[in-house]
Amino acid sequence: MIDTHCHILPGMDDGPRSMDAALRMAASAVRDGIQTIIATPHHTAKRYNNTARKIQRRVGLFNGKLKKHNIPLRILPGQEYRLTDSFRAEHRARRLQPLAGSSYLLVELPSRMIPGCLYEFFTYMKHHGIHPVIAHPERNLEIIDNPDQVLDWIENYGVRLQVTTQSLIGVFGRNVQETASYLCRKHWIHLVGSDAHNLSLRNFHFQEGYEAIKQMCGSSYLKMLQEHAAKLINGSTLASLHHHSSE
Ligand code: FE
């Protein structure tokens, strides 16, 4: 299994502080059946400054540590970019790190509202051949209020949505869980990520999250989500991360 959203690199954000803690997370991910993790440190959120270059360097170092400790896990570079109106400057300065070097950029919205620059951002990214992947849309209050608005993003701006396993199993409460299942049932979700930060309150919950999707939407939809993650890390077939309608 491939985890497309995880804060596992040590000392970069609100993930593990030490290398030891990061290695414990890695061992736990392997036990949960994960073989590949796209590391997605926060960038531009809470003054975190984790640029593409820094992330690539740290991923290299961490993969070396994993090998040394015989932990069979592969880490690929990614980033969780908090959407602000800095997106043009960030893109121009090459500070953004798409997921596994693909054309898909993981984007975090504020939890309460949708920023006014959203459509400008979508238009700019579309022009530059980048597909925004919205991290945990089910946790945004405006999306919880009106989840149907995401269809326009998907159909007209090439936006993709990533659900968090923790949301599916109820870690963030009932409204978030219900919105997560609504988006899955509509087949508007394209990727699954753990958004794991540690081994206590923000753990992987990968098997449980997958089981929840399987029960709600069936195993063929789950299989498609897994294929999307595989395509994402295989640069040659990126264009085929299609939108599948539920009808
Ligand atoms: Fe995250």
Residues whose N, C-alpha, C, O or C-beta is under 5 A from the ligand:
A	BS01	FE	E80 D195
